[in-house]
Each structure stands twice: as structure tokens, then as C-alpha cells.
Amino acid sequence: MMTPEILRIYIAGPYTSGDVAMNVRQAVLAGLAIHETGHAPFIPHLFHFAHYLCPQEYAVWCALDLQWLEACHAVLRLPGESPGSDREVEFAMTLGLPIYHGLEACLQALPIISSRGVQV
């Protein structure tokens, strides 16, 4: 029996649109829900805290996010308006990554995509 692969799931969602603290909270909670399924979330919203220690231009953080996105197997797109997240989703589509709109859709798909033994 093949052991399911741990998948890296990129969390894309609003950050600067609306309440930043609530957006970070929403992304972290979604990431923790993915982690509970045995998979590995990447939560770019956590760069929020790095920005306080070492402020960078917005474009620097966006470029770093795209580097991490290339290492992921799928994207969870959280609800809410976010031009940055829309760009991340567009980039993920060029990589052929599955995009899951909403946490429930992602959680329902994880056992399916992990049982396929996705190759990195």
C-alpha cells in the first residue's frame, strides 16, 4: 500500500483589503485546518510579522510569495477581494496547480489528491 504524500497547500486570501489582523487570523485558521489533515500549509500572511522586523516594499513580499507558490501542490483561495491573491491564483493556473475556492472545497479534495501520490 502506497503511503499518501504530504501536500503543500498555498493559502491565498485577502491581506491588505479590509482588516489586516482579521485577514491574517483567517489565513492562519485555514492553514491550521489543513495541517490537521496531515498536509503542510504555506501561509504567506505570516510575513506580516517579518515585515515589522524588516520592512520591505510590497513587491518584495509578492515576489517571495510566488517563489513559495512554485513549491506547492495546490492553492486554497480564501473568500474576499484581493488583487494580490487573484494574481497568485493566475500564476498557480499557469503552473497547472489545482485551485480550491474556500476551505471546505480544499478539505474535501485533500484525501483525493493525496491518495493519487502526487509527484514533486
Secondary structure, DSSP 4 states (H G I P E B T S, - for coil): -PPPPPPEEEEE--SSSS-HHHHHHHHHHHHHHHHHTT-EEE-GGGHHHHHHHS---HHHHHHHHHHHHTT-SEEEE-SS--HHHHHHHHHHHHTT--EEESHHHHHHHHHHHHHTT---
